[in-house]
Amino acid sequence: MERMLAARLHVPSRTLRVEEVPRPRPGPGEVLVKVEAAGVCLSDVHLIGGTLTPLFLRGDTVTLGHEVSGTVAGTGEGVTAWTPGQRVVLYAGEVRDGVTCTRGVDYDGGWAEYALSSAHALTLLPDAIPFEQGAIIPDAVSTPWGAITETGAVRPAEAVGVWGVGGLGVHAVQLLRAVGACPVIAVDPSPVARERALAAGADLVLDSADPGLREAVGKATGGAGIAAAFDFAGVPAVREQALSVLAPKGRLVLVGLTDKPLTVTDGTRFSYLQQRILGHYGSDMPVALPRLLRLIEGGRLDFSGSISGVLPLAEAAAAVARLETKEGDPIRLVLRP
């Protein structure tokens, strides 16, 4: 039996090991993909750290990696839409047995030399887009895209705020500008993150610790407040701050994951202003991925600057440590088998 390298997480002990495992074979309706690039996400850090636990994993060990691009290496019985050599991006998840499962969490992902996918859970990667950039689209880009276009339903000329300009938030800034939001206000305690937001197209950047934040938001929005606020930090204090500058009928979209309670300090004000809090997770892959890839191919979007480093698969643990400690302030690190 052919073998391959894979970065596997033993969930009970939260132990990550790069080890040799059998190379998977595509079954009926499946595609085998030779992995060319796989993103490292904060969700992976949370999985290893223990603050995130798989809900639908069968067994106690999983190959991590939900941001994956590569080439078709083989197909299973009944697959006619894919042929070996095609460049592809894998969905970050798919429906299995009636539930939505996440790749690299609930079933084996792409921190490996090869990965399996349902024939319906991948899309073509245009030749003009490098594998590294293509790999990060299924989460780092499509998640904020879904939050903005679907959950938040942002319309042109609406004032918006982004709290947390990390691996997802920085893309949210770029996407909000692309859909015509104005002004785009980014909030982050890190000077590096604020500079990053300006480079991505933010109209105004603010330190979350600035006592004049509310006044600055009011001035930037003509006193109206923010129509749509996006929390990419997953921090209770961020949500309170965002609510304090939210416009009447404004919506707060929760994208950053946290196990901490959600509170509204002034429930009467919240109800009187008819504001909304909306949870968001992932995106509609079959719709989002082709659209985003088309926009990148057409020159409307460029995420090449988001690749902060490329490491070999054997250094998966080092990549996780760099992201967790923010060494070098990375946006996205990518593993290449």
N, C-alpha and C positions, 0 to 999 in steps of 0.2 A: 504494500500500500504506500502511495506517495505521501510524503510528509511536507509540512510547511511551518514557518514561524508564526506565532500569534501572541498577542499581549492579552493574557487572561486574568480576570479578577475573580478570586475566590470570595464570594460575598460574605459568608459568615465571619471570616477573619479579616476581610478587607485587604487581602494580600494580592498585589499585582505582580505577575511573573510573565516574562517573555519565554515561551517554551515551544518545543516541537509538538505538533499535533497532526492527526491525519488530515490530508487535504480533502475538503468536502467534494462530493459528487452531486451534480444537479439532478434532482428527481423530476417527476412529471410537473410541467408548468414552471420550472425553475431555470435560472441562468447563473452560471459560474462566472465571476468577474475577477480578473487579475487586478489587484489593487495597485493603483499608481500614486494615490495621495489620500490621506485620512486626517481630518482636522482633530485638534485637541480642544475640548470645550470645558467650561466651568462645570457643566453637568457631570463630566467625567471625574473632575476633582471632587465633586459632592458625592459621587458614587463610591469612590475610593475612600473618602473621608468618613462616610457613614451617615451623612445627612440626607441622602437619597437612596432609596431601596427599590429594586425591581418589584413590580406588582405581579407580573405574569411569567416570570422566568421559571422554566422547567429545569430543575436541578439547582446546584449551588454555585456554578461557575459560568462566566460568560466572557466572550471576546468583546472588548469595548470598541467604541467607534461608530458614531451615527452620521458623520460627515464623510462621505466616501465617493471617490471617482476612480475610474479605471477603464479597462478594455474587456470586452466579452471574450471569455476563454473557452466557453462551451455551453451547450444548452441541453435541457432535459427533454423527455418525451412530450410531444405536442406543442413545443415552442417553435413558432415559424416567423415571429416578428424580429428576432435577433439572430445575428450571425457573428462568428468569431472575428475579432479585430475592431469591432465598432467601439467608439469612445462613448462612455456613459457616465451619468451621475445617478447614484442610488438614492431613493427616498429615505428619509430619516426614520420612517416607520411604515407599517402597513397593517391592515385589518387581518387578524388571525382568529378563527373560531368566534367571530362576531365581536371581538374587542380590538381596540387600536393598541398595537404594541410598538414599542420604540426599538429600533435597531441599536445594538450595542448596549442595551439595557435589559430588554425582555427576551431577546434572542441574539445570536452571535452577530457582531458588527464587523467593521473594517480595519481594526488594528491588526492586520494579518496580511499574508501574501495573497490570499484569495478569500473571496466572500461570496456567499449565496444570496440570491434575491429572487423574489417572485418575478415572473416575466412582466407583471403589471406594475412593478414598484421601482422602475428606473426610467430614465429619459436620455435621449441623445445629448452628448456634449459637443458643441460645435468645434471644429478644428482650430478656430481662432482663439479659443479660451484655454489657457493652460490647465493642466490637471489640478494644480494646487489651488487655483482660484475657483475652479469648478467644484472642488470638494466641499468648500465651506458654504456654498449656496443653500444646501438643504436645511440648515439651522441658523447659522450666524447671519444670513441675509433673509431667508424666507420667513423666519419667525417674526422679525420686526416688520417685514412686508405684510404678513397676515395681520399683525396687530394694528398696523396703520390703515390698510385698505379695507379690511373686513371688520374686525372687532371695533376699532376706533372710528372707522368710516370717515377719515379725514377728507375734508373738501378744500379746494383751492382757496387761498387767502385766509384760512383759519389760523389763529394763533395757537402754537403748540409748544409743549415743553417736554424735554427728555431728561430724566433723572438717571444718572449712571452712564457714562460714556465709555463703556468697556467693549468687549467683543461683539455684543449685539447693539448697544446704544449708539456706537459710532456709525454703524450702518443705518440705524434708524434716522440719524441726522441727515445722512446723504439721501435716503429714500424720501424723507419728508420734504426736503427741498425739491426733489424730482417730481413729486406729485403736486407741488405748488403751495404748500403750507407757508404762511408768512404772518409774523416772524417765527423763526425756529429758535427756541431758547434752550440751551443746554446747561444742565446743572451738575456739577461734580466737585468734590473737595480737592481733587488732584489737579495741580497746575498743568501737568503733562496731558491729562485727559481733556482739560479745557482747551489747550492748544490744538489737540487732535480734533476736537469738535469744530473749532474755527476752520481748520483745514478741510473738514468734511462739508462745510457750508453753513454752519450755524450763524445766525445773525447776531446773537448775543450769548455770551457765556458767563455763568455766575458760580461763585463758590457757595455751596449749600450752607456754610457757616456764616455767610455775610448777613449781618443784621439788617442791611438795607435791601434784602432780596425782594420782599413784597413790593417795596416802592419801585425797584428797578423793573419788575415785571409789569406793574401798573403803568409805568411810563412807556414801556415798549409796546404795550397793547392798547394804548389810549384809554386806560382805565377799565377796559372791558374784562381783563383776566384771560386766562388760557382756556381755549375751547376743548382741547384734548391734551391730557397729560399722560406720559408713559413712564411707568416705573420699571426700569431695567435693573435696579439694584436689589430689589427684594428686601428692603429695609423698612420697618414700621415708621421710623422718623421721616423717611422720604415720603411716604404716603400721606402723612399728616401735613407735611410742608406743601405737597402738591395740591391737596384739598384746600389749603388756605389761600391759594392763588387761582383756584378754578373759577371759571366764569359761570353765570347762571345757565343751567341746563348743560353744563360741561360734563365731560366724562373722564374718569381716571381709569386707565387700562393697566392692569397688573400683569407684567411679563416676567419679571424676575421672580424666581421661586424661593419661597421661604416657609418654614413650619411655624413661624411666629403668628400670634393672633392679629386679626385686622380690626382696628378700632376707628370709630368716627367720634371725635371729641365733642363736636356740637351737632347732635343729630337734628335738632330743630332747624338750624341754618341749612344743613344739608338737604332736608326735605323741602324747606321753603324755596330754595334755589333750584329744586328739581334736578339735582345732580345725580350722576350714576357712577358706580364702580363696576368694572367689567373684568372678568378673568380671561386670560389669554394663554393658549398653549399651542406651539407649533404653527402649522399652516396647511392649507389645502394643496398638498404636493402636486397632484396631477395638473392643477391650474397654475399654481405659483411658480414652480420650477421652469416650465417652458417659457413663461412670460419673462421671468428674470433673466434667463439665458439669452432670450431675444433682445432684451434691453442692453445687456452687456455686449453682445455681438454687434449690435447697432450703434455702439458708442455712446449710449445714453447714460450708462453706469460703468464705473471702473473700480473694482475692488482689489486691484493688484497691490496697492499699498497696504492692504490688510494682512498680508502674509509676512509675519514678523520673523519667521525662521522656519527652516526645514531640517528635520532631524531624522536619522535612520530609525526604523522600527525598534531596534534593540535598545534605543535610548528613550523609550516611552515613559519610563518613570522619571527621567530627567526633565522631559517636556512637561509632565504634570507638575513637577516641583517648580519649574520656572513660571508656569501659569498661576500656581497657588500663591507664590511669593511675589508675583508681579515683577520678577527680575527682568529688567530691560523694558518694562511696560508693554508687553506683547498684546497685540489685538488677537491674532490667531497664529498658533503654531501648527505645523503640519508634519505628519509622519510619512516617510516614504519607505516601503519595504525594500 
